[in-house]
Amino acid sequence: MEVKVNWNGKRSFTGNCPSGHEIIMDASLDIGGEDKGPRPTEALLSALGGCTGIDVVMILEKMQQQVQSFHMEIKGERNTTEPRFFTSIQVKYVLQGDLDESKVARAIELSSKKYCGVMHSLKADITTSYEIISPTIDF
């Protein structure tokens, strides 16, 4: 998977996804942003919720569980000094419907331990690299 992220000026960036969708991210006004979109860390927590949420709904459907409403409350604690990475993340799953509690627990367990790629990425020892490409300017 490859995502292209373009700078929009000031502190705003747009992520162009292979699915054809865009994600606009921006910084807060107090650090020079224009507050045009979520902070990248907010987008990360939202991506985690979307990933595990899709898993849980799909698994519960296969278990023939009737979900009437579902949301998650996701809280991330961050390091107090730079880099301000997440040191812990808690996901509270709030579901209503004609549900068997043991099946809901199993769906959440399967998502967190087997299926949710975002959750596993947050636990991974990820290799990063960079390349600087700057055209030569002749005067």
C-alpha positions in Angstrom: 0.0 0.0 0.0 1.3 3.4 -0.8 -0.2 6.8 0.3 0.9 10.1 -1.1 0.8 13.0 1.3 0.9 16.5 -0.1 1.6 19.8 1.7 -1.2 22.3 1.3 0.7 25.2 2.9 1.1 26.3 6.5 0.6 23.1 8.6 -2.0 21.4 6.4 -1.4 18.1 4.5 -3.7 15.9 2.4 -3.2 12.2 2.3 -4.2 10.7 -1.0 -5.2 7.0 -0.5 -5.2 4.2 -3.0 -8.9 3.8 -2.5 -9.4 7.3 -4.0 -10.2 9.0 -0.8 -8.4 11.9 0.8 -7.6 12.7 4.4 -6.9 16.4 5.3 -4.8 16.8 8.4 -3.9 20.1 10.0 -2.4 21.6 13.1 -4.1 23.8 15.7 -4.2 27.6 15.3 -1.8 28.1 18.2 1.1 26.5 16.3 0.3 28.0 12.9 -2.3 25.7 11.5 -5.7 26.6 10.3 -7.6 23.8 12.0 -8.9 22.4 8.6 -8.8 18.8 9.7 -7.8 16.4 12.4 -4.3 16.3 13.9 -2.4 13.3 12.6 -2.5 11.7 16.1 -6.3 12.0 16.1 -6.4 10.4 12.7 -4.3 7.5 14.0 -6.7 6.9 16.9 -9.6 7.2 14.5 -8.0 4.7 12.1 -7.6 2.3 15.0 -11.3 2.6 15.8 -12.3 2.1 12.2 -10.1 -0.9 11.8 -11.2 -2.8 14.9 -14.8 -1.6 14.5 -15.0 -3.1 11.0 -13.6 -6.4 12.3 -16.0 -6.5 15.3 -19.1 -5.8 13.2 -18.1 -8.4 10.5 -17.3 -11.1 13.2 -20.6 -10.4 15.0 -22.5 -10.7 11.8 -20.9 -14.1 11.1 -21.9 -15.1 14.6 -25.5 -14.0 13.8 -25.5 -11.3 16.5 -27.8 -8.3 16.0 -25.9 -5.1 16.6 -28.3 -2.1 16.9 -25.7 0.6 17.8 -22.0 0.6 18.3 -19.4 3.2 19.1 -15.9 3.2 20.6 -14.3 5.6 23.0 -10.6 5.6 22.4 -8.2 7.3 24.8 -4.5 7.6 24.0 -1.9 8.6 26.6 1.1 10.3 25.1 4.7 10.7 26.2 5.1 14.1 28.0 8.3 15.0 26.1 9.3 14.9 22.5 8.7 12.6 20.7 5.1 12.6 22.0 4.3 9.1 20.9 1.4 7.1 22.4 2.5 5.2 25.5 -0.9 3.5 26.0 -4.2 3.3 24.2 -7.5 2.1 25.7 -10.5 1.2 23.5 -13.9 1.1 25.1 -16.4 -0.8 23.0 -20.0 0.3 23.5 -22.5 -2.0 21.8 -26.3 -2.4 22.1 -28.5 -5.0 20.6 -29.6 -8.6 21.0 -26.0 -9.7 21.9 -24.4 -12.6 23.6 -21.7 -11.1 25.8 -19.3 -14.0 25.3 -19.6 -13.6 21.5 -18.9 -9.9 21.7 -15.8 -10.6 23.9 -14.7 -13.1 21.3 -15.2 -10.7 18.4 -13.1 -8.0 20.2 -10.4 -10.6 21.1 -10.2 -11.8 17.5 -9.9 -8.2 16.2 -7.2 -7.2 18.7 -5.2 -10.4 18.5 -5.6 -11.5 14.9 -7.2 -9.2 12.5 -6.8 -5.4 13.1 -3.7 -4.4 11.1 -3.7 -0.9 12.6 -3.6 -2.3 16.2 -0.8 -4.7 15.2 1.1 -1.8 13.5 1.0 0.1 16.7 2.7 -2.8 18.5 5.2 -3.5 15.7 8.9 -2.7 15.6 8.5 -0.6 12.4 11.5 0.1 10.2 11.4 3.7 8.8 13.7 5.2 6.2 13.9 8.5 4.3 15.1 9.9 1.1 15.6 13.5 0.3 14.9 14.5 -3.3 15.6 18.1 -4.2 16.1 19.4 -7.7 19.3 21.2 -8.3 18.7 24.9 -8.9 21.1 26.6 -11.3 21.4 30.4 -11.1 
